[in-house]
Amino acid sequence: MNLAGAEEFLLSLQPGKIDLDLDRLCRVLSDLGLMPPSFPVVLVGGTNGKGSVIMFAEALLRSQLRVGAFIKPHVYRITERVRIDGQPLSDDGFAEATGCLKKHLDSSDAKVTFFEATLIVALLAMQAESVELALIEVGLGGRFDAANALPRVLTAITSISRDHEQYLGLSLAGIAVEKAGIMAKGVPVVLSRGIHSQGPDCREILRKLAALKRATVVEPGVDLKRLRGGLRPVHQDFEVIGQMKGLDLPRQVRVNQLGLYQLHNLEVSLALASQLAKLGHLKPPLSVPSKVSAEMPARFEVHHIGAGWVVLDAAHNSEGMRMLAEALQEYFPGVSPTLVFGCQQGKDVPRMLAPLKGLVKRVVAIELPILHPLPLSEVQEGVRKVGLELHLSGQAFSHQMSRLLDEVESGGTVVVAGSIYYLGSAAETLGLGSASHPGLNQ
């Protein structure tokens, strides 16, 4: 099996009407020798920020440990979902792990979904690569997510905000309960300070649920104060106030990522490292470098082209759009960028776009045939409801991107957001995919 065959097989495993009982998945994991995994597992859940927390933690930990990571969804290639020591899994490694899963499914009556299968592939690959720690991103909700079948040594919750409301409900309190489903009896849980700003009830709910499970709540042990940020080179500098057990911290940390929200994500990553040292999975003190470099495609990712700029951002819910708006105001003050926007079914377009009203002048509405897209007519109607201007309507996607590239080269600014699944297609059509991330598109 090659990579193309592996991806075709995985995509054939549609969610369907399969029982969400995790016992079914546990049996598959057990049959494959993955229950329990041969390495300790850290689960990271929440609405936004999970991938950033994992990649920051990965960058911090790999000086001592061989770290595996599972992140979803991918931007350019499916191999991005599985990372070994900070790099996407090789094509051959991904295909081999997928072939192992397919062989098992072909010889049994076991059924798994695409999302469950990608987790299994990640675990098989990590086992083959002899990782010493796995950082696993939890998907939709948390309580019934496939990752919740795994025993873990530590958990983290990054944020609570509205998303996937057709599944998780409309209340932040209800969403908090679902996200808290990853808490395990006696397993410490790191709660981001960013949860404070997303409703006081959410944090209290999480604390009460942690107490019921006798899970120690861990607060980030240092304060990070943002000093400055810039586009050339892309960076943010933070002052480190305080100390954390098990870590040797510098007075300042520079990261190669933008967005003020990364402050809280880095705090959570540091807290995870501190706890892993406390639990004996690291040899203290772990030396935290003054420059932390994490490869995170589409987290306010900026490209200077000609006289203008392109921004790729993974914002796919109203809270993500609010954070995108904050970053645009800081790094592109006084600019009225063009937004390329499309999303999946079940999304509230007016609510998503509301934070960008007054910042974005016009919107290129798109629909791509990827994972239950919201029909173009509904995207356009949502744009109109917010009072934003539609741009380049009625033209093919490739022609829209070509026109936008001309605008960027002449000094315009284009932002692509709304669906993580669309980012790779938009970036590659704009000529950014391979240039931006060498090796991800070969």
Backbone torsions as a table, in degrees:
resi	resn	phi	psi	omega
1	MET	NA	130.2	174.1
2	ASN	-99.2	-177.9	-176.0
3	LEU	-63.8	-41.2	179.9
4	ALA	-60.6	-42.7	178.1
5	GLY	-66.1	-37.9	178.4
6	ALA	-62.4	-45.6	-179.3
7	GLU	-66.4	-40.4	178.5
8	GLU	-61.1	-42.8	179.0
9	PHE	-63.2	-46.9	-177.7
10	LEU	-63.4	-41.0	-179.5
11	LEU	-68.9	-19.1	177.8
12	SER	-75.7	-13.1	-178.3
13	LEU	-89.6	73.3	-178.0
14	GLN	-69.1	152.3	-178.5
15	PRO	-54.1	-44.9	177.1
16	GLY	57.7	-158.2	179.5
17	LYS	-106.4	68.3	-177.0
18	ILE	-103.2	137.1	179.0
19	ASP	-56.0	131.7	-179.5
20	LEU	-82.4	3.1	178.8
21	ASP	-58.5	121.8	-177.5
22	LEU	-69.4	-15.5	177.8
23	ASP	-60.3	-35.2	178.6
24	ARG	-61.9	-45.7	179.5
25	LEU	-67.4	-38.1	179.6
26	CYS	-60.2	-35.9	179.2
27	ARG	-65.7	-40.7	178.4
28	VAL	-64.3	-45.8	179.2
29	LEU	-60.2	-41.3	179.8
30	SER	-64.7	-43.6	-179.4
31	ASP	-62.8	-28.7	-179.4
32	LEU	-91.6	5.1	178.7
33	GLY	75.2	25.6	-177.3
34	LEU	-110.1	6.3	-178.4
35	MET	-127.1	105.3	-0.6
36	PRO	-80.6	162.9	175.7
37	PRO	-63.7	160.2	-179.3
38	SER	-83.3	8.2	-178.0
39	PHE	-141.3	153.4	176.7
40	PRO	-68.1	149.1	-175.8
41	VAL	-121.0	136.7	171.1
42	VAL	-115.0	125.3	177.5
43	LEU	-99.3	134.5	178.6
44	VAL	-122.3	116.3	-179.7
45	GLY	-121.2	179.2	-177.9
46	GLY	129.9	174.2	-177.4
47	THR	-81.7	-53.0	179.6
48	ASN	-125.5	155.6	172.7
49	GLY	93.4	-3.7	-175.8
50	LYS	-62.0	-49.1	-178.2
51	GLY	-62.8	-39.2	179.6
52	SER	-65.4	-42.7	178.2
53	VAL	-59.3	-45.6	-178.1
54	ILE	-63.6	-42.9	-176.6
55	MET	-73.4	-32.4	172.0
56	PHE	-65.6	-46.2	179.8
57	ALA	-61.1	-41.3	177.3
58	GLU	-57.2	-45.2	180.0
59	ALA	-64.7	-34.5	-179.7
60	LEU	-74.6	-37.6	-168.7
61	LEU	-87.7	-24.8	-169.7
62	ARG	-73.2	-3.0	171.5
63	SER	-71.0	-22.0	179.3
64	GLN	-114.7	-30.2	-171.8
65	LEU	-124.4	152.9	168.9
66	ARG	-85.2	108.1	-169.7
67	VAL	-103.9	132.3	170.3
68	GLY	-105.6	149.2	179.6
69	ALA	-140.6	144.5	176.5
70	PHE	-123.3	116.9	-175.3
71	ILE	-131.6	141.6	178.9
72	LYS	-144.1	154.3	-8.6
73	PRO	-82.1	178.4	177.0
74	HIS	-89.8	161.7	179.7
75	VAL	-99.6	-48.0	-175.2
76	TYR	-110.9	-50.9	-174.8
77	ARG	-135.4	147.8	-175.3
78	ILE	-61.9	-25.5	179.6
79	THR	-65.4	-18.1	177.6
80	GLU	-61.7	-22.8	-176.5
81	ARG	-67.4	-22.2	-179.4
82	VAL	-119.9	123.8	-177.1
83	ARG	-123.5	139.0	176.3
84	ILE	-124.8	119.0	-178.8
85	ASP	51.7	42.7	173.1
86	GLY	84.7	3.4	-179.2
87	GLN	-126.1	145.9	175.7
88	PRO	-57.0	146.0	177.9
89	LEU	-59.3	144.5	179.0
90	SER	-64.3	155.8	177.3
91	ASP	-56.5	-45.4	-178.2
92	ASP	-64.9	-40.3	179.4
93	GLY	-64.6	-40.1	179.5
94	PHE	-66.9	-43.6	-178.6
95	ALA	-65.8	-38.8	-179.4
96	GLU	-65.6	-43.6	179.4
97	ALA	-65.4	-39.7	178.6
98	THR	-65.7	-39.9	177.2
99	GLY	-61.3	-37.9	177.3
100	CYS	-62.4	-44.1	178.1
101	LEU	-64.6	-44.8	-179.2
102	LYS	-60.5	-41.8	178.9
103	LYS	-58.7	-41.6	179.8
104	HIS	-67.3	-45.1	-178.6
105	LEU	-65.4	-36.6	179.8
106	ASP	-66.2	-26.3	-176.4
107	SER	-101.2	8.8	-179.1
108	SER	-142.2	177.8	177.5
109	ASP	-99.3	15.3	-178.8
110	ALA	-68.9	145.0	177.6
111	LYS	-127.0	135.9	175.6
112	VAL	-138.0	155.6	176.5
113	THR	-87.2	172.1	176.2
114	PHE	-57.1	-46.0	-176.3
115	PHE	-67.2	-39.9	175.7
116	GLU	-65.1	-41.0	-177.9
117	ALA	-63.3	-40.3	-179.8
118	THR	-65.9	-34.7	175.7
119	LEU	-65.4	-43.9	179.3
120	ILE	-61.8	-43.2	177.5
121	VAL	-58.8	-43.4	179.3
122	ALA	-60.5	-45.2	-179.1
123	LEU	-66.0	-40.5	176.9
124	LEU	-62.0	-43.2	179.9
125	ALA	-66.2	-41.7	179.2
126	MET	-63.3	-38.9	177.7
127	GLN	-64.7	-43.0	179.5
128	ALA	-65.4	-30.3	-179.1
129	GLU	-90.0	3.0	177.2
130	SER	54.6	47.8	177.4
131	VAL	-69.0	156.9	-178.9
132	GLU	-106.0	-8.7	177.8
133	LEU	-161.7	141.7	178.3
134	ALA	-120.2	130.3	174.1
135	LEU	-104.5	115.8	-170.7
136	ILE	-117.2	123.5	176.0
137	GLU	-81.6	131.0	177.2
138	VAL	-87.4	140.3	-176.4
139	GLY	-90.0	-142.6	-176.2
140	LEU	-50.4	127.5	179.4
141	GLY	69.2	-109.7	-178.7
142	GLY	161.6	-46.9	-174.7
143	ARG	-58.3	-43.2	-177.2
144	PHE	-107.2	9.0	179.7
145	ASP	-68.5	147.8	-177.5
146	ALA	-55.4	-37.2	-178.1
147	ALA	-61.4	-24.9	-177.4
148	ASN	-71.0	-7.8	175.1
149	ALA	-75.4	-16.3	-172.3
150	LEU	-86.3	138.1	168.4
151	PRO	-65.9	144.8	-176.2
152	ARG	-138.6	158.9	178.5
153	VAL	-103.1	-14.3	-174.7
154	LEU	-163.2	146.9	175.8
155	THR	-131.4	163.5	175.4
156	ALA	-146.2	145.5	173.8
157	ILE	-124.4	122.1	-169.3
158	THR	-90.8	-36.0	-176.0
159	SER	-167.1	160.5	174.9
160	ILE	-131.4	115.8	174.6
161	SER	-153.5	173.5	-174.1
162	ARG	-77.2	130.6	175.3
163	ASP	-169.6	152.5	179.8
164	HIS	49.7	46.4	-172.7
165	GLU	-66.0	-22.7	177.9
166	GLN	-66.2	-19.2	178.7
167	TYR	-108.2	-37.2	-171.6
168	LEU	-100.1	-9.7	-179.3
169	GLY	93.0	173.3	-173.0
170	LEU	-93.7	-16.9	-174.7
171	SER	-93.9	142.0	175.6
172	LEU	-62.9	-34.2	179.5
173	ALA	-62.3	-43.7	179.5
174	GLY	-66.1	-39.0	177.7
175	ILE	-64.6	-39.5	178.4
176	ALA	-60.3	-40.4	178.9
177	VAL	-62.5	-43.5	179.2
178	GLU	-63.5	-44.4	-180.0
179	LYS	-64.9	-33.8	-179.8
180	ALA	-70.0	-8.6	179.7
181	GLY	-61.3	-17.0	179.3
182	ILE	-82.4	-10.0	176.4
183	MET	-66.0	138.1	-178.9
184	ALA	-122.1	153.6	-177.0
185	LYS	-56.8	121.3	175.7
186	GLY	75.7	4.6	-177.8
187	VAL	-99.4	123.6	-178.9
188	PRO	-59.1	147.1	178.9
189	VAL	-129.0	128.3	176.6
190	VAL	-90.6	126.7	177.3
191	LEU	-110.5	125.7	-179.4
192	SER	-66.8	143.5	173.2
193	ARG	-64.1	-23.7	179.7
194	GLY	-62.4	-19.1	178.7
195	ILE	-66.3	-24.4	179.1
196	HIS	-55.4	-40.9	-173.8
197	SER	-82.1	0.9	-175.5
198	GLN	-112.4	28.5	177.0
199	GLY	111.8	117.7	-177.1
200	PRO	-61.7	-28.4	-178.3
201	ASP	-67.1	-33.1	-176.6
202	CYS	-60.6	-46.7	-178.1
203	ARG	-65.2	-39.9	179.4
204	GLU	-66.3	-39.0	177.1
205	ILE	-61.7	-45.7	-179.6
206	LEU	-62.6	-40.2	179.1
207	ARG	-64.3	-42.9	-179.3
208	LYS	-65.6	-41.6	179.0
209	LEU	-67.2	-35.9	176.5
210	ALA	-63.9	-40.8	179.6
211	ALA	-63.1	-38.6	178.8
212	LEU	-62.9	-31.3	179.8
213	LYS	-96.1	5.3	-178.2
214	ARG	53.6	38.8	177.8
215	ALA	-98.6	117.7	-179.7
216	THR	-64.2	127.8	176.5
217	VAL	-83.6	125.5	-179.1
218	VAL	-107.3	123.1	174.2
219	GLU	-94.0	143.5	173.3
220	PRO	-53.1	130.2	-170.7
221	GLY	-86.4	-4.5	177.5
222	VAL	-129.9	156.4	170.6
223	ASP	-100.1	134.5	172.6
224	LEU	-105.3	127.8	178.1
225	LYS	-111.5	122.2	-177.4
226	ARG	-71.9	131.0	-179.5
227	LEU	-100.8	-48.2	-175.1
228	ARG	-166.7	167.1	174.7
229	GLY	-153.8	160.2	-179.2
230	GLY	-160.3	165.4	-177.1
231	LEU	-97.7	-21.3	-176.9
232	ARG	-133.6	94.3	-5.1
233	PRO	-76.7	164.2	177.3
234	VAL	-65.6	121.9	-179.5
235	HIS	-164.7	158.4	166.0
236	GLN	-135.8	139.2	178.3
237	ASP	-112.9	135.7	179.0
238	PHE	-125.8	137.5	169.6
239	GLU	-83.0	136.0	-179.7
240	VAL	-99.1	116.2	-178.1
241	ILE	-110.4	114.0	-178.9
242	GLY	105.5	-179.5	179.0
243	GLN	-133.0	161.0	177.6
244	MET	-132.1	137.6	179.5
245	LYS	-60.4	135.9	177.3
246	GLY	86.9	-3.9	-178.3
247	LEU	-122.7	141.9	171.2
248	ASP	-104.0	102.7	-170.4
249	LEU	-99.3	140.2	172.2
250	PRO	-78.9	170.6	178.2
251	ARG	-77.7	-26.4	177.5
252	GLN	-136.2	147.9	176.3
253	VAL	-128.0	131.8	173.5
254	ARG	-108.1	130.5	176.1
255	VAL	-116.6	155.0	-178.4
256	ASN	-95.5	34.9	-179.1
257	GLN	-132.4	148.5	-179.6
258	LEU	-104.5	172.2	-180.0
259	GLY	98.1	123.7	-178.5
260	LEU	-61.1	-28.8	179.8
261	TYR	-59.6	-21.1	179.4
262	GLN	-66.8	-18.8	175.3
263	LEU	-57.9	-51.0	-179.6
264	HIS	-67.8	-36.3	179.0
265	ASN	-64.7	-40.6	177.8
266	LEU	-67.2	-38.8	176.5
267	GLU	-58.3	-44.5	179.3
268	VAL	-63.4	-41.7	179.8
269	SER	-62.4	-41.1	176.8
270	LEU	-64.4	-39.8	178.4
271	ALA	-65.0	-38.4	176.4
272	LEU	-61.7	-44.5	179.8
273	ALA	-62.7	-42.2	179.1
274	SER	-61.4	-43.7	179.9
275	GLN	-67.3	-37.6	178.2
276	LEU	-64.0	-35.5	174.8
277	ALA	-66.3	-42.7	179.6
278	LYS	-62.5	-36.8	-178.1
279	LEU	-82.1	-3.7	176.5
280	GLY	89.9	11.7	179.1
281	HIS	-90.4	-7.9	175.7
282	LEU	-130.3	153.6	174.1
283	LYS	-93.5	110.2	-178.7
284	PRO	-76.1	154.8	-5.6
285	PRO	-85.6	142.9	172.3
286	LEU	-80.6	123.2	-178.9
287	SER	-81.8	115.6	178.5
288	VAL	-87.7	121.7	-177.4
289	PRO	-71.2	158.5	177.9
290	SER	-75.9	-15.0	174.3
291	LYS	-125.6	117.9	-179.5
292	VAL	-109.8	113.9	-177.3
293	SER	-107.5	120.4	179.9
294	ALA	-127.9	129.9	-178.4
295	GLU	-86.4	100.3	-176.3
296	MET	-127.2	92.6	178.9
297	PRO	-62.6	140.6	170.8
298	ALA	68.7	24.3	168.8
299	ARG	-105.4	90.6	-172.1
300	PHE	42.8	56.3	-178.7
301	GLU	-86.3	120.6	-173.7
302	VAL	-110.6	145.1	178.5
303	HIS	-136.3	128.7	176.5
304	HIS	-93.9	117.6	-177.4
305	ILE	-127.4	120.5	-177.4
306	GLY	60.0	-123.4	179.2
307	ALA	-99.1	1.1	-174.1
308	GLY	-125.6	-167.7	-173.6
309	TRP	-135.6	149.0	168.9
310	VAL	-122.0	133.0	177.6
311	VAL	-117.9	125.7	174.5
312	LEU	-107.9	123.5	-176.3
313	ASP	-136.7	138.9	-175.8
314	ALA	-81.6	10.5	179.6
315	ALA	-57.6	122.3	-177.2
316	HIS	-138.9	17.8	172.9
317	ASN	-152.5	175.4	-172.6
318	SER	-63.7	-38.0	178.9
319	GLU	-67.2	-40.9	176.6
320	GLY	-62.3	-39.1	177.8
321	MET	-66.3	-35.6	177.4
322	ARG	-63.1	-43.0	179.3
323	MET	-68.4	-35.3	175.0
324	LEU	-62.1	-42.4	179.4
325	ALA	-60.4	-41.9	178.9
326	GLU	-61.6	-43.2	-179.3
327	ALA	-66.6	-39.4	178.8
328	LEU	-64.2	-40.0	179.4
329	GLN	-63.7	-35.0	-178.6
330	GLU	-77.1	-48.4	-170.8
331	TYR	-91.3	-19.5	179.3
332	PHE	-132.6	56.6	-178.1
333	PRO	-64.0	137.0	177.9
334	GLY	78.7	-1.1	-179.7
335	VAL	-95.2	140.1	175.0
336	SER	-111.1	87.7	-175.6
337	PRO	-72.7	162.9	170.3
338	THR	-90.8	132.8	179.8
339	LEU	-102.1	128.1	169.4
340	VAL	-95.5	119.6	-169.7
341	PHE	-139.6	131.9	169.7
342	GLY	-154.3	162.7	-177.6
343	CYS	-155.4	177.1	-179.3
344	GLN	-90.7	163.5	177.7
345	GLN	-58.7	148.3	179.4
346	GLY	92.2	-6.2	-179.9
347	LYS	-86.6	146.0	176.8
348	ASP	-94.8	96.7	-173.5
349	VAL	-61.6	-48.1	179.7
350	PRO	-59.4	-39.9	179.1
351	ARG	-66.3	-40.1	179.4
352	MET	-64.0	-40.6	-174.4
353	LEU	-84.0	-16.8	-175.8
354	ALA	-53.5	-42.4	-179.5
355	PRO	-63.2	-19.2	-176.8
356	LEU	-95.7	-4.0	179.0
357	LYS	-65.4	131.5	-176.1
358	GLY	94.2	-17.9	176.6
359	LEU	-103.9	-43.6	-178.9
360	VAL	-98.5	132.0	-177.6
361	LYS	-87.0	-39.9	-174.9
362	ARG	-146.3	160.0	-173.2
363	VAL	-130.3	131.7	168.9
364	VAL	-94.4	104.5	-178.3
365	ALA	-82.0	133.0	-178.0
366	ILE	-132.5	156.1	171.1
367	GLU	-137.3	119.7	177.4
368	LEU	-115.0	145.9	-175.4
369	PRO	-76.2	64.3	-177.8
370	ILE	-131.1	117.8	170.1
371	LEU	46.9	74.1	172.1
372	HIS	53.4	61.9	-178.8
373	PRO	-69.8	148.5	171.5
374	LEU	-72.3	129.8	-177.8
375	PRO	-54.8	144.2	-176.4
376	LEU	-55.6	-39.0	-178.9
377	SER	-61.4	-36.4	179.4
378	GLU	-73.9	-35.9	175.0
379	VAL	-61.9	-46.8	-179.0
380	GLN	-62.7	-40.1	179.0
381	GLU	-63.6	-39.9	177.6
382	GLY	-63.6	-38.8	177.6
383	VAL	-62.1	-44.1	-179.9
384	ARG	-63.5	-38.9	-178.5
385	LYS	-62.4	-32.9	179.2
386	VAL	-78.7	-15.1	179.8
387	GLY	88.6	22.2	178.6
388	LEU	-96.8	153.6	-178.0
389	GLU	-83.4	134.7	174.7
390	LEU	-84.8	137.5	-174.7
391	HIS	-126.1	138.6	177.0
392	LEU	58.4	35.2	179.3
393	SER	-69.6	149.0	175.8
394	GLY	80.8	6.0	179.9
395	GLN	-109.4	154.2	179.2
396	ALA	-64.9	150.7	-176.9
397	PHE	-55.2	-46.3	-178.5
398	SER	-62.1	-38.0	179.3
399	HIS	-69.9	-38.7	177.1
400	GLN	-58.8	-46.2	-178.7
401	MET	-66.6	-35.8	178.2
402	SER	-64.1	-43.6	177.8
403	ARG	-63.1	-41.3	-179.9
404	LEU	-65.6	-37.8	178.6
405	LEU	-63.0	-39.0	175.4
406	ASP	-61.3	-40.7	-179.7
407	GLU	-65.6	-40.0	179.6
408	VAL	-64.5	-46.7	-178.7
409	GLU	-61.8	-23.3	178.6
410	SER	-91.2	3.4	176.5
411	GLY	116.1	1.5	-179.8
412	GLY	-80.2	168.1	176.5
413	THR	-123.5	129.3	-179.6
414	VAL	-122.0	133.8	177.5
415	VAL	-117.2	130.6	176.8
416	VAL	-111.4	120.9	-178.8
417	ALA	-158.7	174.7	176.6
418	GLY	114.5	-37.2	177.7
419	SER	-147.5	123.3	176.5
420	ILE	-61.0	-33.1	-176.8
421	TYR	-66.5	-21.6	-177.9
422	TYR	-91.4	-16.4	-170.8
423	LEU	-61.7	-43.7	-178.9
424	GLY	-62.0	-44.3	179.9
425	SER	-62.9	-44.6	179.8
426	ALA	-64.3	-44.1	-178.5
427	ALA	-62.8	-44.7	-178.4
428	GLU	-67.1	-36.4	178.2
429	THR	-67.6	-29.6	176.0
430	LEU	-83.6	0.2	178.3
431	GLY	82.4	22.8	-174.3
432	LEU	-105.1	-24.6	-169.8
433	GLY	-52.8	-65.1	-176.2
434	SER	-67.5	-37.7	-178.4
435	ALA	-67.9	-36.1	-176.4
436	SER	-74.6	-39.3	-174.8
437	HIS	-130.6	81.2	-179.0
438	PRO	-54.4	133.2	177.8
439	GLY	93.8	-20.4	-178.9
440	LEU	-81.2	-17.7	-174.5
441	ASN	-119.6	9.6	-178.3
442	GLN	-87.3	NA	NA
